[in-house]
Each structure stands twice: as C-alpha cells, then as structure tokens.
Amino acid sequence: MSQFLSDTAVSPLNESRWRAEVHRGWRIGSVANGGYVLALVGRALSEALKQPDPLSINAFYLAPVLLGEVEVAVESLSATRCTHFASADLRQEGELKLRATAAYTDLDKLKGPDWANVRPPEVPAFDEAASLAMSHLEIHQSIDLRLVQGAEVFTDGQINGTGEFVAWLAHKDGATPGPIDLLMFVDIMPPPIFTLYGASGWVPTVELTVQVRRKPAAGPLLARHSTRQVTRGVAETDTEIWDSEGDLVAMARQTCKVRMPK
C-alpha cells in the first residue's frame, strides 16, 4: 500500500461517521497541509457515498488541523443515477476544523464531448527537472516537487513578478495518483505570491474548490499554480493539473490570506 493511501485511510464509526488519523509527512510546520486534510474528507466521502470519485468538492478551513485523530461526519443530501451530493464536517478533539460540500460520481462512466482552450505548459521532462531542495518542510519527504518555473525564488532569493509556479509533482514512493490524490496535489505547491514578495510569510487557505475531470494516467503530474491579483491582503490561486499523457485531470481555485512577516 502506498504512503498516501495508508495515510488517508478511514474507518467507519457508524454509517455516517468516519475516523481518520493525521500523519507525519504531510505538514507545513506544525499544521497539516490543507490539501491533505481535504483528501481525508474526500476518502470518507468516497467510502460513504454511492459514487466513488469526487467530481467537485468545496471546503472552508475553519481552524488548523494538527497531528492526531480526526472524525469526519458525512451527510447525504441528494442522489441521482450518476451523481451523489453530500456535506462533510471534519472535527478534531470536538472542534469543527473543516466543512465541505461535494458532488461524487464514477469518473470511468462520464460520457460526452471534450473541448479545451488551455494547454499544458511546455517544460523540460520530469527526469530533466531538479527536485526542490526544501527538506526543512516535512511534506517534501512525501512529495517529489520539481519546479520548472519559479525555482529561482528559492534557489537565488529572486522574485520574478509572474505570480505563477509550474512544477512536476509525484509521490516519492512512485505510487500512481488517483482522484483523491488530486485533492492533495492541487494544494501542494508553494503560494504563487512568493514570486511577488519573496518566500516568506504565511498564506493560510480560507476556501478551496477542486474539480476533478478524469483519473490520472500513471506517472508524474504537471501543475500550474497561479495568482492574478492580490487585494488588501487577499489572493485567489488557480491550479490546473495535467497527467503524464497531457490530459487535464483537475482544476482548483482557492482563496487565501496573505500575511507578511513584520
């Protein structure tokens, strides 16, 4: 079993409540990464609902999540032949930490036309890109993140003013990513505002919406993580992820607060 699959495992307490554990290896400082926390909720929803895969999930982050046990309560809202709607609350030591609403489906059964006016960036291949040397961040023990745009922010301390990072992403244990993994990967890259103000400060997520479109092919993922505006200390970040075959597999948007060091 892969590390991510093991570290997002859930067990039922009853038909609507699920227990999970926040593990080491997925933190930024002392706080669990928001995408990893959303994946815990996503796993509980997948187990509880009649459909296996997230189509769209929206979460509000009410308080930081720390190491230890969490409980996810799932409420079914409505179910059609191919879509199951639900809400989920994640609590830790009785405190509500995250509230989500979601639509789940079977991605293998989606049918219909395809069209896109967005293409994956032209970048060096995964094997030609260098891993980001940020061993002080625990999460990089689990994820192989290879920046192909914006690395100079960390290697040379130079801002480039683009508001964008582009990177290859993969599990360090070589596991093939699945739909639940995408809930984590959309939030795993450095905040794009680091290209504007430098790699310091704190950028907590207020809200995150992830839309999944297909199961990724085996291999690394290519992600573009961009911010187009910062308004009075609030930024939005858009993320697009393509799989190793060049197919768009997920999109996300999150609202963040920008807290600069004093």
Buried (B, 14 or more C-beta within 10 A) or exposed (E): EBBBBEBBBBEEEEEBBBBBBBBEBBBBEEBBBBBBBBBBBBBBBBBBBBBBBBBBBBBBBBEBBBBEEBBBBBEBEEBEEBBBBBBBBBBBEEEEBBBBBBBBBBBEEEEEEEEEEEEBBEBEEBEEBEBBEBEEBBBBEBBBBBBBBBBEBBEEEEBBEBBBBBBBBBBBEEBBBBBBBBBBBBBBBBBBBBBBBBBEBBBBBBBBBBBBBBBBBEBBBBBBBBBEEBEEEEBBBBBBBBBBEEBBBBBBBBBBEBEEEE
